[in-house]
Amino acid sequence: MLYVVKSGDTLAGIAARLGTTVGGILEANVICNPNLIFPGQPLIMPDLGIDLPKSGVYPYYVILYGDTLGCLANQFSQSIVSLAAANQIRDPNQIFAGSELLVRFEQPDPAV
């Protein structure tokens, strides 16, 4: 299920309203700062029995305000150095909301 954040929402409030947990929401989405969500931001709600891929993972991710390269590297099982190199980022401490970030470098195997 997709939920769109409304003004005044918190992850705890959303989780309680929709019968899930904050941990489940964090596991299903790329959220670097759980205290920083924005109205209009789409969130995948975890559903027991349905194994969905983490939101925004292949191969690009749109950077949100509050994201850091370190957090995104951790979320996507990459290193800061490899993300910076793949995206021609000279200063890993300076990324911009709204920019696309290549986060997956391997090519999918079409036979799988």
Secondary structure, 3 states (H helix, E strand, C coil): CEEECCCCCCHHHHHHHHCCCHHHHHHHCCCCCCCCCCCCCEEECCECCECCCCCCCCCEEECCCCCCHHHHHHHCCCCHHHHHHHCCCCCCCCCCCCCEEECCCCCCCCCC
